[in-house]
């Protein structure tokens, strides 16, 4: 498989397509990416080795530690602590003493070297032809993604061996000389992880029958050797546990991202669940192998391997997090005929493999079946559903381009700083936008919470000190109207209810509505507006981090009334109704007002009717009233929100230049002549 290229050209080594010396900028980018990969590796080592012994490398400790299962005279499977095959136990037993002595540094650095080797092989296995930029940057990008991925991080933390089968398969497919060597390596990998026997029919169906036979013979030989050395253990594993079923944690645990685990979590069990699992697993295996064979014949060897590995995850009785690395390899598949769709699949794979599921999907009961099985669903999609492009497709190298507006001259000579960010008039992919929006908001929430050390009580003293500073500054500037407004509104029931409702209901609804309307009606302006809002929110996070500030309602000595949350119990660490789920001291700048101001500006600039513009400008005014009346913000917080929004508009202008003024009709017809549909302003 390593030396068969069905693209009509001989295989090339990594970087072989880049003729001549690399461009200085490309060399600098490559060096920077390798530096990033090195920093990520150092961070992983530091995280593992800084953890006290007994809390790190727990699986390895369970196997080879002083009281590990590999030291015991009984069966490896007297408990469920050892989940590997008997051959895996046989291979590890000679290493028990050396591994026990080097349980930290040696094992961790050895695993890191395997990860680097995996990344280098994957980079060399990209389908030809490979451009200069890809050839130069593929290896450090691959290693960095592997270092960030949850399977690798989990493997390093637990001291697992799941990198080895993946590396053996890639070595057998892409570097081994001769079919016998290839089959031997893949057979050993299958002896360590039995579902990798799926690679045998892949080899057979792609004409590498000697390698397929060698894989089967190698697997049988390794398994037979383990059976001869440990007959009782082998019988327990292959017969009593049915190839490892039931070993490890509960099969319905969320960490088990196999089809079997998903069916159990859905409430199925017994003979019905087993029959359904076998039937669906067989169907997935057949579909995946057919797709993998087509990819192989198309010259996409790495994608064929990734699809087969994803199928192995789906059909395995248990697929724990450290065994899910095959999904990340599927990132090399190309899907989408339009340029706006090209990044949906790789971004989805990278996010699924690097972030917890709760950051990808919100914590809603209706989304639990998807969120709990997000890796399984991604593997299933890669194996059976994603319409990967053939290399013969015109869209393989030249996807349908997006329509761009003509560049607008800036008022200053050196602007825009990034002229490549031309104004796109067509809509971006909706799925990608929603996914990035959710992940961005989840990251925003995490950073906001971390700004006070992870809880409300951690930053209370500093936040209250800053609150007094703001209060005194407002008194000096004669802006201290919060107490008067708060108590006045509290005395008028309907006004109090209105302020409470406006504060709690419109903060997210209005910005999302504005984004939705712009996405559908004015996609060119949507991108400009989205970028501005993103910059403003990022700058606000910096403010939360550098200047934690207690809002008026959390200043116990000033007599403010919290109209939204009720009376706060300041004797409790989290003040009664407040929780550690959000940073209650993220008051400066006020994103309540900042987002409302952004909405007002968007509506005032883009709306076609005067009354729409008026309503848009009214929204930030009502928001300012509500945040002050409910004692959730100081007046200067609103000023801070206005500053970050203005800075967001300024950064967008600096990077991409002035906004191109277009009509809604022109944006809905992006293929028309730009001169006929675009009006440019300086």
Beta strands, then each sheet from edge to edge (+ up, - down):
end
